[in-house]
Amino acid sequence: MIKVLIVDDDPMVAEFNKRYLQELEGFTLVDVVHSPDAAQEILRKKEVDLLLLDNFMPGRTGLELMRDLRALHTRLDVIFITAASDAETIRDALSFGAFDYLIKPFEFDRFKQALLRYKGKLDLLSNREIFNQKELDQQILHEQQNQTMEAESLPKGLTKATLKVVMDAIYLKKSTSFSTEDIAEITQISRVSIRKYLKFLKSIGVLGERMTYGTIGRPIYQYVYKKMNIDVLSKYD
């Protein structure tokens, strides 16, 4: 069993991650803590294979915790689960050896993909002492390349032409937040279809989402364009 420690200062998010983890076979939860200092206390007492690590926390960040762990030459693996979507933080996390990086909010399928991919590689590396280059490429390194290629296909039901129309409408609204209805009105495409495209754009980090309340108290979901992540769309050209 892969022993997992969840480190997130938001109790609700930590609980979601705990429930998600319990849906997957081969993993066992060691503990849930809400700060880097508490995480280090657990690591001194218990065996842990994998950290599910937030970055923004009181006191120290997740990156600072990871830096300290690497300074101790620990082989503990880390998957970041954080709202930090800036390139510098992502680059730092990867340079410290993070196995994967999930940007909040995320779907369970993405969480599952990260954990199962980690388990698969750990199983391979644990059950073999020596790899030749071909085996390493096909079973370990090439696996990541295949997943990247698959990720470049648009979800079923979405087309490149309509995605371009939606993005053109978003560019008109890029300085302000906007709703599904706003984009549907500009494009003259049904709200049901627009909702699918906005959900996809949110899933890859091009859009952020926030909830506000209207005059009669009904929740309204508003989207915000994240210019710094627009390059990810180039994979879908």
Backbone as JSON, one array per atom type, in Angstrom:
{
  "sequence": "MIKVLIVDDDPMVAEFNKRYLQELEGFTLVDVVHSPDAAQEILRKKEVDLLLLDNFMPGRTGLELMRDLRALHTRLDVIFITAASDAETIRDALSFGAFDYLIKPFEFDRFKQALLRYKGKLDLLSNREIFNQKELDQQILHEQQNQTMEAESLPKGLTKATLKVVMDAIYLKKSTSFSTEDIAEITQISRVSIRKYLKFLKSIGVLGERMTYGTIGRPIYQYVYKKMNIDVLSKYD",
  "N": [[0.84, -1.2, 0.0], [0.46, 2.23, -0.77], [1.55, 4.84, 1.14], [0.03, 7.78, 2.18], [0.21, 11.25, 2.82], [-1.8, 14.01, 3.44], [-1.57, 17.44, 2.93], [-2.91, 20.38, 3.56], [-4.21, 23.58, 4.1], [-6.89, 24.2, 4.09], [-9.64, 22.89, 5.52], [-11.93, 21.81, 4.25], [-11.17, 21.32, 1.58], [-9.12, 19.52, 2.08], [-10.62, 17.42, 3.13], [-12.12, 16.67, 0.89], [-10.01, 15.74, -0.74], [-9.22, 13.6, 0.81], [-11.49, 11.94, 0.65], [-11.53, 11.45, -2.09], [-9.14, 10.02, -2.31], [-9.78, 7.72, -0.91], [-11.36, 6.43, -2.7], [-9.73, 5.06, -4.36], [-7.86, 2.12, -5.03], [-5.06, 0.63, -3.43], [-3.88, 2.63, -2.01], [-3.24, 4.16, 1.13], [-4.29, 6.27, 3.75], [-2.23, 8.18, 5.74], [-2.35, 10.47, 7.38], [-4.02, 13.68, 7.86], [-3.0, 16.94, 7.61], [-2.57, 20.47, 8.31], [-0.55, 22.3, 7.86], [2.86, 23.05, 6.89], [4.68, 22.68, 9.05], [3.29, 20.92, 10.72], [3.18, 18.78, 8.99], [5.9, 18.03, 8.81], [6.27, 17.14, 11.39], [4.69, 14.83, 11.44], [6.09, 13.36, 9.52], [8.42, 12.83, 10.85], [7.65, 10.88, 12.55], [6.17, 8.88, 11.28], [5.98, 6.54, 8.54], [5.94, 7.64, 5.23], [4.99, 7.68, 1.84], [4.07, 9.38, -0.16], [3.26, 12.77, -0.65], [0.38, 14.77, -0.79], [0.22, 17.88, -1.64], [-0.47, 21.19, -0.75], [0.21, 24.61, -1.74], [-0.11, 27.37, -0.88], [-0.08, 28.26, 2.31], [-0.45, 29.08, 5.82], [2.35, 30.6, 7.44], [4.73, 28.8, 6.3], [5.25, 27.96, 2.83], [4.12, 25.32, 0.6], [6.12, 24.82, -1.27], [8.39, 25.65, 0.13], [8.44, 23.74, 2.14], [8.92, 21.46, 0.55], [11.42, 22.09, -0.48], [12.95, 21.99, 1.86], [12.7, 19.29, 2.48], [14.0, 18.12, 0.32], [16.55, 19.03, 0.81], [17.25, 17.43, 2.87], [17.71, 15.17, 1.56], [15.69, 13.36, 1.12], [13.62, 10.83, -0.36], [10.98, 11.09, -0.67], [7.92, 11.33, -2.41], [6.0, 13.82, -4.22], [2.9, 15.27, -4.98], [1.6, 18.15, -6.15], [-1.25, 19.94, -5.13], [-2.95, 22.6, -5.7], [-3.97, 26.09, -5.73], [-2.21, 27.72, -6.95], [-1.27, 28.93, -9.97], [0.68, 30.14, -11.43], [3.5, 30.47, -13.62], [6.07, 30.51, -12.49], [5.85, 29.31, -9.93], [4.99, 26.75, -10.68], [7.17, 25.92, -12.22], [9.18, 25.91, -10.24], [8.18, 23.92, -8.53], [8.31, 21.65, -10.18], [11.05, 21.61, -10.66], [11.99, 20.93, -8.17], [11.26, 18.35, -8.19], [8.57, 17.48, -8.19], [6.05, 15.08, -8.73], [3.64, 15.4, -10.05], [1.22, 17.98, -10.9], [-1.55, 19.56, -9.84], [-4.06, 21.88, -10.5], [-6.21, 23.76, -8.53], [-9.68, 24.65, -9.0], [-10.17, 21.11, -9.47], [-11.05, 18.19, -11.39], [-12.31, 14.97, -10.33], [-11.47, 12.92, -12.04], [-9.01, 13.83, -13.02], [-7.5, 13.88, -10.69], [-7.57, 11.15, -10.08], [-6.2, 10.16, -12.33], [-3.61, 11.2, -11.87], [-2.87, 9.92, -9.45], [-3.06, 7.16, -10.09], [-1.25, 6.98, -12.2], [1.07, 7.56, -10.84], [1.13, 5.36, -9.08], [1.41, 3.29, -10.95], [3.98, 3.75, -12.07], [5.53, 3.58, -9.77], [5.12, 0.9, -9.06], [6.37, -0.38, -11.24], [9.04, 0.49, -10.92], [9.61, -0.55, -8.47], [9.55, -3.27, -8.77], [11.5, -4.0, -10.51], [14.98, -4.22, -11.01], [16.84, -3.39, -12.87], [16.79, -1.52, -15.88], [16.81, -1.5, -19.43], [17.51, 0.91, -22.06], [15.41, 0.9, -23.96], [13.29, -0.35, -22.59], [12.96, 1.48, -20.49], [12.19, 3.78, -21.89], [9.75, 2.91, -23.08], [8.17, 1.95, -20.94], [8.33, 3.71, -18.79], [9.25, 6.5, -19.33], [8.1, 7.0, -21.89], [5.45, 6.65, -21.39], [4.53, 9.01, -20.22], [4.78, 10.69, -22.45], [2.84, 9.62, -24.16], [0.51, 10.17, -22.74], [0.53, 12.92, -22.83], [0.12, 13.35, -25.56], [-2.47, 12.3, -25.86], [-3.85, 14.11, -24.33], [-3.95, 16.25, -25.98], [-6.09, 16.1, -27.66], [-9.31, 17.41, -28.27], [-12.08, 17.3, -25.96], [-14.73, 14.91, -26.42], [-17.29, 15.9, -28.62], [-16.64, 18.57, -28.75], [-15.45, 21.1, -30.96], [-12.73, 22.41, -32.96], [-13.31, 24.65, -34.49], [-15.6, 25.82, -33.3], [-14.56, 26.25, -30.77], [-12.72, 28.27, -31.31], [-14.49, 30.34, -31.99], [-15.73, 30.72, -29.52], [-13.49, 31.49, -27.97], [-12.85, 33.89, -29.25], [-15.02, 35.42, -28.46], [-14.56, 35.47, -25.72], [-12.22, 36.96, -25.61], [-13.24, 39.48, -26.11], [-14.35, 40.0, -23.7], [-12.32, 39.93, -21.9], [-11.24, 41.67, -20.0], [-13.0, 41.78, -17.96], [-15.16, 39.91, -15.69], [-17.34, 37.23, -16.73], [-20.37, 35.55, -17.76], [-21.9, 32.36, -18.62], [-24.16, 33.01, -20.1], [-23.45, 35.5, -21.14], [-21.47, 34.89, -23.05], [-22.9, 33.19, -24.69], [-24.75, 34.97, -25.73], [-23.14, 36.68, -27.27], [-22.03, 34.92, -29.17], [-24.2, 33.64, -30.23], [-24.71, 30.98, -29.79], [-26.05, 28.07, -28.25], [-26.7, 28.05, -24.69], [-26.23, 25.64, -23.39], [-24.31, 24.37, -25.02], [-22.25, 26.3, -24.92], [-21.63, 26.2, -22.23], [-20.28, 23.74, -22.05], [-17.91, 24.28, -23.43], [-16.8, 26.31, -21.85], [-16.45, 24.94, -19.48], [-14.49, 23.11, -20.26], [-12.37, 24.91, -20.89], [-11.92, 25.94, -18.38], [-11.0, 23.65, -17.11], [-8.44, 23.3, -18.16], [-7.14, 25.48, -17.27], [-7.32, 27.96, -18.56], [-9.44, 29.53, -17.97], [-10.72, 30.97, -14.97], [-12.96, 30.37, -12.24], [-15.65, 31.75, -10.41], [-18.08, 32.2, -7.81], [-20.94, 34.18, -7.52], [-23.67, 36.05, -6.04], [-26.96, 36.72, -7.11], [-29.54, 39.28, -7.24], [-31.74, 38.07, -6.08], [-30.68, 36.17, -4.54], [-29.82, 33.86, -5.81], [-27.21, 31.64, -6.83], [-24.63, 32.69, -9.07], [-22.49, 31.78, -11.6], [-19.43, 33.03, -12.51], [-16.9, 33.68, -14.92], [-13.37, 34.11, -15.35], [-10.85, 35.34, -17.41], [-7.68, 33.9, -17.82], [-4.92, 35.11, -18.74], [-2.21, 34.37, -18.52], [-2.12, 31.66, -18.86], [-2.74, 31.03, -21.45], [-1.16, 29.83, -23.39], [-1.43, 27.11, -23.22], [-3.47, 26.38, -24.87], [-2.37, 26.1, -27.36], [-1.73, 23.49, -27.79], [-3.95, 22.36, -28.78], [-4.39, 23.15, -31.34]],
  "CA": [[0.0, 0.0, 0.0], [1.18, 3.5, -0.84], [1.18, 5.63, 2.32], [-0.17, 9.15, 1.7], [-0.05, 12.33, 3.78], [-2.44, 15.17, 2.82], [-1.15, 18.69, 3.58], [-3.71, 21.47, 2.99], [-4.72, 24.37, 5.22], [-8.35, 24.31, 3.98], [-10.19, 21.6, 5.96], [-12.89, 21.29, 3.3], [-10.41, 20.77, 0.46], [-8.43, 18.33, 2.6], [-11.61, 16.37, 3.25], [-12.39, 16.21, -0.47], [-8.87, 14.94, -1.17], [-9.28, 12.36, 1.58], [-12.54, 11.11, 0.08], [-11.06, 11.02, -3.41], [-8.11, 9.01, -2.11], [-10.43, 6.5, -0.45], [-11.99, 5.79, -3.85], [-8.69, 4.39, -5.16], [-7.21, 0.97, -4.41], [-3.6, 0.65, -3.38], [-3.43, 3.78, -1.24], [-3.74, 4.27, 2.5], [-4.08, 7.61, 4.3], [-1.48, 8.23, 7.0], [-2.9, 11.56, 8.2], [-4.34, 14.94, 7.21], [-2.51, 18.06, 8.42], [-2.92, 21.75, 7.71], [0.59, 23.21, 7.75], [4.15, 22.37, 6.68], [5.28, 22.27, 10.32], [2.59, 19.71, 11.16], [3.59, 17.7, 8.09], [7.24, 17.57, 9.21], [6.11, 16.4, 12.65], [4.21, 13.49, 11.07], [7.15, 12.67, 8.78], [9.44, 12.36, 11.81], [7.1, 9.78, 13.35], [5.51, 7.85, 10.49], [6.48, 6.29, 7.18], [5.08, 8.23, 4.2], [5.53, 7.55, 0.48], [3.59, 10.42, -1.08], [2.58, 13.95, -0.12], [-0.53, 15.58, -1.59], [0.71, 19.11, -1.0], [-0.9, 22.53, -1.14], [1.33, 25.56, -1.68], [-0.41, 28.54, -0.06], [-0.46, 27.92, 3.68], [0.1, 30.02, 6.81], [3.72, 30.33, 7.87], [5.56, 28.44, 5.16], [4.54, 27.43, 1.67], [4.43, 23.95, 0.23], [7.43, 24.82, -1.93], [9.43, 25.73, 1.15], [8.51, 22.41, 2.76], [9.55, 20.55, -0.39], [12.84, 22.44, -0.53], [13.57, 21.47, 3.08], [12.75, 17.83, 2.38], [15.06, 17.77, -0.63], [17.83, 19.31, 1.46], [17.52, 16.26, 3.72], [17.94, 14.07, 0.62], [14.59, 12.4, 1.2], [13.06, 10.39, -1.63], [9.53, 11.24, -0.58], [7.32, 11.88, -3.63], [5.07, 14.92, -3.98], [1.98, 15.76, -6.0], [1.04, 19.42, -5.71], [-2.67, 20.21, -5.37], [-2.9, 23.99, -5.25], [-4.55, 27.12, -6.59], [-1.12, 28.47, -7.59], [-1.21, 28.59, -11.39], [1.69, 30.95, -12.11], [4.57, 29.67, -14.22], [7.24, 30.43, -11.61], [5.6, 28.3, -8.91], [4.97, 25.45, -11.34], [8.56, 25.6, -12.58], [9.9, 25.58, -9.01], [7.69, 22.63, -8.05], [8.86, 20.62, -11.05], [12.5, 21.54, -10.48], [12.2, 20.21, -6.91], [10.95, 16.94, -8.41], [7.17, 17.11, -8.03], [5.64, 14.07, -9.7], [2.53, 15.94, -10.84], [0.81, 19.3, -10.44], [-2.98, 19.76, -10.08], [-4.5, 23.23, -10.18], [-7.57, 23.83, -8.01], [-10.39, 23.39, -8.73], [-9.88, 20.07, -10.44], [-12.02, 17.11, -11.45], [-11.86, 13.7, -9.75], [-10.76, 12.14, -13.07], [-7.61, 14.3, -13.07], [-6.9, 13.38, -9.45], [-7.41, 9.7, -10.27], [-5.13, 9.96, -13.31], [-2.32, 11.48, -11.24], [-2.54, 8.9, -8.46], [-2.85, 5.86, -10.73], [0.0, 7.06, -12.95], [2.12, 7.45, -9.83], [1.16, 3.97, -8.62], [1.94, 2.45, -12.02], [5.44, 3.92, -12.17], [6.14, 3.06, -8.55], [5.1, -0.56, -9.17], [7.41, -0.78, -12.18], [10.37, 0.75, -10.37], [9.78, -1.38, -7.27], [9.61, -4.68, -9.14], [12.62, -4.21, -11.43], [16.24, -3.65, -10.53], [17.58, -2.81, -13.98], [16.08, -1.28, -17.14], [17.59, -1.01, -20.56], [16.94, 2.16, -22.56], [14.14, 0.65, -24.63], [12.29, -0.59, -21.54], [12.75, 2.74, -19.77], [11.42, 4.66, -22.78], [8.41, 2.4, -23.32], [7.39, 1.68, -19.74], [8.37, 4.81, -17.83], [9.3, 7.82, -19.94], [7.18, 7.13, -23.02], [4.09, 6.71, -20.85], [4.2, 10.43, -20.08], [4.6, 11.26, -23.78], [1.54, 9.17, -24.67], [-0.55, 10.89, -22.06], [0.53, 14.29, -23.34], [-0.5, 13.32, -26.87], [-3.9, 12.1, -25.68], [-4.42, 15.33, -23.77], [-4.04, 17.27, -27.01], [-7.36, 15.96, -28.36], [-10.42, 18.06, -27.59], [-13.08, 16.36, -25.46], [-15.76, 14.51, -27.39], [-18.39, 16.85, -28.78], [-16.12, 19.91, -28.96], [-14.74, 21.25, -32.24], [-11.77, 23.51, -32.99], [-13.94, 25.85, -35.07], [-16.45, 26.45, -32.28], [-13.67, 26.72, -29.7], [-12.19, 29.56, -31.75], [-15.57, 31.32, -31.86], [-15.88, 30.98, -28.08], [-12.34, 32.25, -27.51], [-12.99, 35.25, -29.77], [-15.98, 36.11, -27.59], [-13.91, 35.67, -24.43], [-11.28, 38.07, -25.77], [-14.01, 40.71, -25.98], [-14.71, 40.17, -22.29], [-11.17, 39.5, -21.11], [-10.91, 42.59, -18.9], [-14.04, 41.66, -16.94], [-15.72, 38.58, -15.53], [-18.46, 37.02, -17.62], [-21.15, 34.35, -17.49], [-22.26, 31.54, -19.78], [-25.14, 33.76, -20.88], [-22.75, 36.57, -21.87], [-20.8, 34.32, -24.23], [-23.96, 32.68, -25.57], [-25.36, 36.11, -26.42], [-22.2, 37.18, -28.28], [-21.78, 33.92, -30.22], [-25.47, 33.08, -30.71], [-24.66, 29.53, -29.59], [-26.87, 27.73, -27.08], [-26.03, 28.08, -23.4], [-25.79, 24.28, -23.08], [-23.05, 24.16, -25.73], [-21.25, 27.23, -24.37], [-21.23, 25.7, -20.91], [-19.31, 22.67, -22.26], [-16.63, 24.87, -23.82], [-16.25, 27.03, -20.7], [-15.99, 23.92, -18.53], [-13.21, 22.61, -20.79], [-11.36, 25.94, -20.73], [-11.6, 26.01, -16.95], [-10.25, 22.46, -16.73], [-7.05, 23.42, -18.59], [-6.55, 26.65, -16.63], [-7.46, 29.2, -19.32], [-10.45, 30.31, -17.26], [-10.98, 30.75, -13.57], [-14.4, 30.42, -11.98], [-16.03, 32.2, -9.08], [-19.52, 32.23, -7.63], [-21.51, 35.37, -6.9], [-25.11, 35.89, -5.8], [-27.8, 37.73, -7.74], [-30.39, 40.09, -6.37], [-32.7, 37.24, -5.34], [-29.93, 35.19, -3.77], [-29.42, 32.69, -6.57], [-25.79, 31.67, -7.2], [-24.29, 32.94, -10.47], [-21.1, 31.44, -11.85], [-18.74, 33.97, -13.38], [-15.6, 33.21, -15.36], [-12.32, 35.12, -15.5], [-9.84, 34.92, -18.37], [-6.33, 33.84, -17.27], [-4.03, 35.32, -19.89], [-0.91, 33.73, -18.34], [-2.21, 30.24, -19.2], [-3.3, 30.89, -22.78], [-0.29, 29.01, -24.24], [-1.84, 25.71, -23.18], [-4.38, 26.14, -26.0], [-1.63, 25.8, -28.57], [-1.69, 22.04, -27.97], [-5.2, 21.92, -29.39], [-4.49, 23.72, -32.7]],
  "C": [[0.87, 1.25, 0.0], [0.66, 4.4, 0.28], [1.18, 7.12, 1.95], [-0.43, 10.09, 2.87], [-0.63, 13.52, 3.02], [-2.07, 16.41, 3.62], [-1.88, 19.84, 2.9], [-4.34, 22.24, 4.13], [-6.23, 24.56, 5.18], [-8.96, 22.97, 4.37], [-11.17, 20.99, 4.96], [-12.19, 20.64, 2.11], [-9.69, 19.5, 0.9], [-9.39, 17.16, 2.72], [-11.99, 15.8, 1.89], [-11.25, 15.3, -0.96], [-8.84, 13.59, -0.46], [-10.32, 11.41, 0.99], [-12.15, 10.6, -1.3], [-10.06, 9.88, -3.26], [-8.73, 7.67, -1.72], [-11.15, 5.75, -1.57], [-11.01, 4.92, -4.64], [-8.06, 3.25, -4.37], [-5.69, 1.16, -4.43], [-3.02, 1.8, -2.59], [-4.02, 3.72, 0.17], [-3.37, 5.65, 3.06], [-3.37, 7.52, 5.65], [-2.09, 9.28, 7.93], [-3.28, 12.72, 7.29], [-3.86, 16.06, 8.13], [-2.69, 19.35, 7.63], [-1.79, 22.76, 7.65], [1.86, 22.42, 7.48], [4.79, 21.89, 7.98], [4.63, 20.99, 10.84], [2.97, 18.52, 10.29], [4.96, 17.15, 8.51], [7.18, 16.77, 10.51], [5.65, 14.97, 12.37], [5.33, 12.7, 10.4], [8.26, 12.17, 9.7], [8.99, 11.09, 12.52], [6.61, 8.6, 12.51], [6.13, 7.72, 9.11], [5.47, 6.82, 6.17], [5.77, 8.07, 2.84], [5.25, 8.77, -0.38], [2.91, 11.54, -0.32], [1.62, 14.49, -1.17], [-0.47, 16.97, -0.98], [0.12, 20.38, -1.6], [0.32, 23.45, -1.11], [1.05, 26.72, -0.73], [-0.93, 28.11, 1.3], [0.15, 28.92, 4.65], [1.51, 29.62, 7.22], [4.62, 30.07, 6.69], [4.71, 27.9, 4.02], [4.89, 25.95, 1.46], [5.78, 23.84, -0.44], [8.57, 24.86, -0.92], [9.58, 24.4, 1.88], [9.24, 21.44, 1.84], [11.05, 20.82, -0.5], [13.57, 21.88, 0.69], [13.72, 19.95, 3.03], [13.86, 17.39, 1.43], [16.45, 18.02, -0.04], [18.25, 18.16, 2.38], [17.74, 15.0, 2.89], [16.88, 12.98, 0.74], [14.07, 12.06, -0.19], [11.53, 10.43, -1.61], [8.98, 11.9, -1.85], [6.22, 12.88, -3.3], [4.2, 15.14, -5.22], [1.38, 17.05, -5.45], [-0.45, 19.48, -6.08], [-2.92, 21.61, -4.82], [-3.6, 24.93, -6.22], [-3.48, 27.93, -7.31], [-0.97, 28.03, -9.04], [-0.16, 29.4, -12.15], [2.87, 30.08, -12.52], [5.75, 29.49, -13.26], [7.05, 29.35, -10.54], [5.61, 26.9, -9.5], [6.38, 24.99, -11.68], [9.36, 25.18, -11.35], [9.49, 24.2, -8.5], [8.29, 21.49, -8.87], [10.38, 20.48, -10.87], [12.88, 20.85, -9.17], [11.82, 18.74, -7.03], [9.52, 16.54, -8.16], [6.76, 16.13, -9.11], [4.53, 14.59, -10.6], [2.07, 17.25, -10.18], [-0.65, 19.51, -10.82], [-3.37, 21.16, -9.62], [-5.95, 23.2, -9.71], [-8.39, 24.86, -8.81], [-10.13, 22.38, -9.82], [-10.97, 19.0, -10.36], [-11.44, 15.84, -10.83], [-11.07, 12.88, -10.75], [-9.29, 12.54, -13.17], [-6.85, 13.84, -11.84], [-6.6, 11.89, -9.59], [-6.26, 9.4, -11.23], [-3.76, 10.14, -12.66], [-1.92, 10.36, -10.28], [-2.26, 7.53, -9.1], [-1.57, 5.85, -11.57], [1.19, 6.93, -12.0], [2.26, 6.0, -9.36], [1.77, 3.05, -9.68], [3.46, 2.54, -12.13], [6.15, 3.38, -10.93], [6.19, 1.54, -8.58], [6.21, -1.05, -10.09], [8.8, -0.64, -11.58], [10.66, -0.12, -9.15], [10.02, -2.84, -7.62], [10.74, -5.0, -10.12], [13.87, -3.56, -10.85], [16.98, -2.91, -11.63], [16.66, -2.65, -15.19], [17.11, -1.04, -18.23], [16.88, 0.22, -21.13], [15.57, 1.97, -23.19], [13.02, 0.45, -23.62], [11.95, 0.69, -20.79], [11.88, 3.69, -20.6], [9.98, 4.21, -22.88], [7.56, 2.35, -22.06], [7.34, 2.85, -18.77], [8.28, 6.16, -18.53], [8.27, 8.0, -21.03], [5.74, 7.19, -22.56], [3.64, 8.15, -20.71], [3.97, 11.07, -21.44], [3.25, 10.87, -24.36], [0.41, 9.93, -24.03], [-0.61, 12.33, -22.53], [-0.15, 14.36, -24.7], [-2.01, 13.17, -26.76], [-4.56, 13.38, -25.19], [-4.61, 16.42, -24.82], [-5.33, 17.17, -27.83], [-8.45, 16.68, -27.57], [-11.38, 17.01, -27.06], [-14.15, 16.07, -26.52], [-16.9, 15.52, -27.42], [-17.95, 18.28, -28.99], [-15.37, 19.96, -30.29], [-13.8, 22.45, -32.16], [-12.41, 24.8, -33.49], [-14.79, 26.58, -34.04], [-15.62, 26.97, -31.12], [-13.09, 28.08, -30.06], [-13.24, 30.66, -31.62], [-15.75, 31.71, -30.39], [-14.72, 31.82, -27.56], [-12.38, 33.69, -28.02], [-13.94, 36.07, -28.91], [-15.36, 36.41, -26.23], [-12.92, 36.83, -24.49], [-11.99, 39.42, -25.65], [-14.31, 41.04, -24.53], [-13.52, 40.03, -21.35], [-10.81, 40.43, -19.95], [-11.92, 42.53, -17.76], [-14.45, 40.21, -16.78], [-16.96, 38.45, -16.41], [-19.15, 35.7, -17.29], [-21.35, 33.54, -18.77], [-23.2, 32.31, -20.7], [-24.48, 34.86, -21.7], [-22.13, 36.03, -23.16], [-21.83, 33.76, -25.21], [-24.59, 33.81, -26.37], [-24.44, 36.63, -27.53], [-22.09, 36.22, -29.46], [-23.05, 33.43, -30.9], [-25.44, 31.55, -30.74], [-25.42, 29.22, -28.3], [-26.05, 27.73, -25.8], [-25.5, 26.69, -23.02], [-24.44, 24.0, -23.75], [-21.94, 25.04, -25.16], [-20.73, 26.72, -23.04], [-20.17, 24.6, -21.03], [-17.93, 23.23, -22.59], [-15.98, 25.6, -22.64], [-15.74, 26.05, -19.65], [-14.64, 23.35, -18.97], [-12.1, 23.63, -20.57], [-10.96, 26.12, -19.27], [-10.72, 24.83, -16.54], [-8.78, 22.53, -17.12], [-6.4, 24.72, -18.09], [-6.65, 27.95, -17.39], [-8.49, 30.12, -18.67], [-10.41, 29.96, -15.78], [-12.47, 30.88, -13.34], [-14.64, 30.93, -10.56], [-17.54, 32.3, -9.01], [-19.94, 33.51, -6.95], [-23.01, 35.11, -6.7], [-25.87, 37.05, -6.41], [-28.68, 38.43, -6.73], [-31.37, 39.25, -5.56], [-31.99, 36.07, -4.64], [-29.52, 33.94, -4.52], [-27.93, 32.77, -6.94], [-25.59, 31.86, -8.69], [-22.81, 32.64, -10.64], [-20.51, 32.4, -12.89], [-17.36, 33.4, -13.71], [-14.65, 34.39, -15.52], [-11.24, 34.56, -16.42], [-8.45, 34.99, -17.73], [-5.32, 33.91, -18.41], [-2.73, 34.53, -19.75], [-0.93, 32.25, -18.74], [-2.66, 29.98, -20.65], [-2.46, 29.97, -23.67], [-0.72, 27.55, -24.26], [-2.78, 25.36, -24.34], [-3.65, 25.76, -27.27], [-1.56, 24.31, -28.83], [-2.91, 21.51, -28.7], [-5.4, 22.5, -30.78], [-4.51, 22.63, -33.74]]
}
